Amino acid sequence: MTTACSPARSPIRKVVIVGGGTAGWMAAAAAARFLNDGTREIVLIESDAIGTVGVGEATIPPILGFNQLIGVDERDFMAATGATFKLGIEFVGWDTGQDRYMHAFGGHGRDIQGLAFHQLWLKLRDRAGVGGLDGYSPSAVAAYLGRFAHPDPARPAPPLAYAYHFDAGLYAAFLRRLAEAGGVVRIEGQITGTDRDGETGHVGAVRLDDGTTVAGDLFIDCSGFRSLLLGEALGVPFEDWSHWLPCDRAVAVPTEPSTPILPYTRATARPAGWQWRIPLQHRTGNGHVYASAHMSDDEAAALLLANLDAKPTADPRHIRFKAGRRARMWEGNVVALGLAGGFLEPLESTSIHLIQTGISKLFALFPDSGFGAVERDEYNRLMGDAYTSVRDFIILHYHATRRDDSAFWRHVRTMPVPDGLTRKLSLFREKGRIFRYDDELFGIPSWVQVLLGQNVVPVGYDPIVDALDADRVADALRQMRATTLRSAQALPTHADFIARHAPSGAARQFAK
Ligand SMILES: Cc1cc2nc3c(=O)[nH]c(=O)nc-3n(C[C@H](O)[C@H](O)[C@H](O)COP(=O)(O)OP(=O)(O)OC[C@H]3O[C@@H](n4cnc5c(N)ncnc54)[C@H](O)[C@@H]3O)c2cc1C
C-alpha cells in the first residue's frame, strides 16, 4: 500500500511554469504567495523572441479577489498598468442594429419579501414611473453618468460592483516584479522539446534552444495558443466550438485616449462580428472580432479604422484564434492555463477570469508527486463546467437577435445551440424564470440583463409575485429607482476619481 510518506506520494518539489504572458505571470505571482514555503522551487520560462498575445484588457469583478489574495495594492496596480474602473459592458446594436443596453456588474433592484426583483419588475414594468431595468442597477446608472467611487460604509447607497480595464502587457510586468520578489526564478529561452518519462508518460523536463534542460515535477503550461505541453507534447485534443462561435479572427489597434474616460467597455455589433472599445488612462484599446468565413482581413481592418473615435497610435495587428478548449486541462503532470487550455472570444471579458479560476482550482486540488486521478478528474470536471457555462452565455448574445442584415447574423440567429442554453431560453421565455447551476460564473442579474437587452421578453411572470400588493410594490420600485439615480449623481466623475486615487504618468499629464 502507498502511504503519504512513501516516495511515490512525496510532495511536489519543483514547479515549472512554461510561458510568461498574463497566464504565466498570474500563476507565478500566485505560486510565489501560496506555494513558496521554502521547500519548493518555482521557475518560469519565457521567450522574448516569441512574445505574448498582447491583448486582454477588460476584466470582471472577481479579479479584485485575485489581486487581494496575491497582495496587490490597488493604487500601485492601477498606476502601473494605466488602469481604469469598469462597471460593465454596453452592447450596441446586438438585437436590431439600433438598440443598446448595459450588462452592468452587480445586482439590480432589491428582492421584496424573498420574491425576485426581476419578477416584480416584469409584472409592473408598464406602470408609470417604473421604467427600464437599467435604472435599478447602481453600476449601470453610474456608468451612463460617467461616475465612480469605491463602496463606502458611510454611504447608505448600494455599492458599485466593479472590475478594471488595464494594459495586459503592463499587468504581466507588474506581476513579474511581484513573483520575482517572492522567489520565482525566470529563465529566458525558447523551448524546443520535451523529455517524457518512459513509464508514466509524464513530462520530466523541457529542452531549451541553448542546449540546457529544465526538469520539474509539476508543469504549468501557459504557452499560449501553441499549447506546447498539453497539446503538442501530450496530444490532448482540442474540442472545436466554432460551429457555435464562428468568430475566429481579430484586428486590434490602440488610439489616443478619448475624454471623458468612460467607466465601461463598449461592444458594438458589426456585420460579421463586433468591435470593442476599452478605455485606459493612457490610450483606448480597440479591436474588431470577426468571422473569416464572412469577412476578409482587409475589410475587417478598414471597418475598424473607419469606426474609431480618436487617432490610432500604431498599425492594426491581426490575431487568429479558434473557439474551444482542450478536452482535459490537466493530463499527467501538466496543467494548462490561459490560451494553452482553451479560448472563448473576449465578448464578456472572461479569459483572464478563467486563468484565475484555473489557478484557484489547481491550488485547491494541489497534487503530490503521485498525481492521483481523483484530483485530476475533479479539476477537469470543474474547469470543463466553467468553460461550458461561459460558452453558453456568450452564444446567447449572438443567437438572441432579430438582426437579419448579413449572412453572419442569419447564421447565428438560426443555428442550433447547446441544450443547456435552449433550456434556459425556453424557461425564461415562459415566465422569466432563470436558475444558476453549480459554479456558473454569471449570476441571475447577468442573464436577465442580457436576455431582456436582446429582446427575449417573457410572455408572463412568476405568479408567486401576485402574493404582494401590486400598488405598494410599484411604489417601492419607483423609490428604488429614484434612490439609485440620486446615489449615482452624488458620486465624483470617473476621471476625477482616478486622478485622485491612482493616476498613471499619462493620467497625471491629462489632468494638468
Ligand atoms: C483578440 C483577443 C482579445 C482579448 N481580450 C481579452 C479581454 O478583454 N479580457 C480577457 O480577460 N482576456 C482577453 N483575451 C484573452 C487574453 O489575451 C489571454 O487570456 C491572456 O493574455 C493570457 O494569454 P496567455 O498567457 O495564455 O498566452 P500568451 O500571452 O500568448 O503567452 C504565451 C507565453 O508563452 C511563451 N512561449 C510560447 N512558446 C514558447 C516556447 N517555445 N518557448 C518559450 N516560451 C514560449 C511566450 O513567450 C509567452 O510568454 C483576448 C484574447 C484575444 C485573442
PDBQT file of the ligand as one rigid body, heavy atoms in Angstrom, charges set to zero:
ROOT
HETATM    1  C1  LIG A 601      -8.446  39.360 -29.630  1.00  0.00    +0.000 C 
HETATM    2  C2  LIG A 601      -8.353  38.997 -28.193  1.00  0.00    +0.000 A 
HETATM    3  C3  LIG A 601      -8.844  39.872 -27.218  1.00  0.00    +0.000 A 
HETATM    4  C4  LIG A 601      -8.790  39.524 -25.875  1.00  0.00    +0.000 A 
HETATM    5  N1  LIG A 601      -9.343  40.352 -24.941  1.00  0.00    +0.000 NA
HETATM    6  C5  LIG A 601      -9.430  39.938 -23.654  1.00  0.00    +0.000 A 
HETATM    7  C6  LIG A 601     -10.064  40.722 -22.664  1.00  0.00    +0.000 A 
HETATM    8  O1  LIG A 601     -10.509  41.838 -22.911  1.00  0.00    +0.000 OA
HETATM    9  N2  LIG A 601     -10.153  40.219 -21.408  1.00  0.00    +0.000 N 
HETATM   10  C7  LIG A 601      -9.646  38.998 -21.068  1.00  0.00    +0.000 A 
HETATM   11  O2  LIG A 601      -9.807  38.551 -19.927  1.00  0.00    +0.000 OA
HETATM   12  N3  LIG A 601      -8.988  38.266 -21.979  1.00  0.00    +0.000 NA
HETATM   13  C8  LIG A 601      -8.868  38.694 -23.247  1.00  0.00    +0.000 A 
HETATM   14  N4  LIG A 601      -8.213  37.928 -24.162  1.00  0.00    +0.000 N 
HETATM   15  C9  LIG A 601      -7.514  36.732 -23.727  1.00  0.00    +0.000 C 
HETATM   16  C10 LIG A 601      -6.172  37.104 -23.110  1.00  0.00    +0.000 C 
HETATM   17  O3  LIG A 601      -5.397  37.818 -24.034  1.00  0.00    +0.000 OA
HETATM   18  C11 LIG A 601      -5.427  35.863 -22.684  1.00  0.00    +0.000 C 
HETATM   19  O4  LIG A 601      -6.255  35.022 -21.958  1.00  0.00    +0.000 OA
HETATM   20  C12 LIG A 601      -4.286  36.231 -21.793  1.00  0.00    +0.000 C 
HETATM   21  O5  LIG A 601      -3.492  37.204 -22.378  1.00  0.00    +0.000 OA
HETATM   22  C13 LIG A 601      -3.448  35.032 -21.480  1.00  0.00    +0.000 C 
HETATM   23  O6  LIG A 601      -2.641  34.682 -22.530  1.00  0.00    +0.000 OA
HETATM   24  P1  LIG A 601      -1.576  33.553 -22.243  1.00  0.00    +0.000 P 
HETATM   25  O7  LIG A 601      -0.678  33.997 -21.156  1.00  0.00    +0.000 OA
HETATM   26  O8  LIG A 601      -2.290  32.262 -22.084  1.00  0.00    +0.000 OA
HETATM   27  O9  LIG A 601      -0.781  33.447 -23.639  1.00  0.00    +0.000 OA
HETATM   28  P2  LIG A 601       0.313  34.431 -24.299  1.00  0.00    +0.000 P 
HETATM   29  O10 LIG A 601       0.113  35.837 -23.954  1.00  0.00    +0.000 OA
HETATM   30  O11 LIG A 601       0.336  34.069 -25.761  1.00  0.00    +0.000 OA
HETATM   31  O12 LIG A 601       1.693  33.978 -23.641  1.00  0.00    +0.000 OA
HETATM   32  C14 LIG A 601       2.349  32.799 -24.051  1.00  0.00    +0.000 C 
HETATM   33  C15 LIG A 601       3.727  32.772 -23.426  1.00  0.00    +0.000 C 
HETATM   34  O13 LIG A 601       4.352  31.547 -23.769  1.00  0.00    +0.000 OA
HETATM   35  C16 LIG A 601       5.654  31.798 -24.225  1.00  0.00    +0.000 C 
HETATM   36  N5  LIG A 601       6.045  30.757 -25.164  1.00  0.00    +0.000 N 
HETATM   37  C17 LIG A 601       5.322  30.241 -26.193  1.00  0.00    +0.000 A 
HETATM   38  N6  LIG A 601       6.049  29.329 -26.845  1.00  0.00    +0.000 NA
HETATM   39  C18 LIG A 601       7.241  29.244 -26.200  1.00  0.00    +0.000 A 
HETATM   40  C19 LIG A 601       8.420  28.478 -26.402  1.00  0.00    +0.000 A 
HETATM   41  N7  LIG A 601       8.557  27.608 -27.418  1.00  0.00    +0.000 N 
HETATM   42  N8  LIG A 601       9.450  28.662 -25.543  1.00  0.00    +0.000 NA
HETATM   43  C20 LIG A 601       9.371  29.549 -24.519  1.00  0.00    +0.000 A 
HETATM   44  N9  LIG A 601       8.270  30.293 -24.279  1.00  0.00    +0.000 NA
HETATM   45  C21 LIG A 601       7.233  30.145 -25.121  1.00  0.00    +0.000 A 
HETATM   46  C22 LIG A 601       5.570  33.168 -24.884  1.00  0.00    +0.000 C 
HETATM   47  O14 LIG A 601       6.819  33.769 -24.979  1.00  0.00    +0.000 OA
HETATM   48  C23 LIG A 601       4.648  33.879 -23.904  1.00  0.00    +0.000 C 
HETATM   49  O15 LIG A 601       5.418  34.365 -22.827  1.00  0.00    +0.000 OA
HETATM   50  C24 LIG A 601      -8.208  38.289 -25.505  1.00  0.00    +0.000 A 
HETATM   51  C25 LIG A 601      -7.666  37.451 -26.466  1.00  0.00    +0.000 A 
HETATM   52  C26 LIG A 601      -7.736  37.791 -27.805  1.00  0.00    +0.000 A 
HETATM   53  C27 LIG A 601      -7.157  36.858 -28.826  1.00  0.00    +0.000 C 
ENDROOT
TORSDOF 0
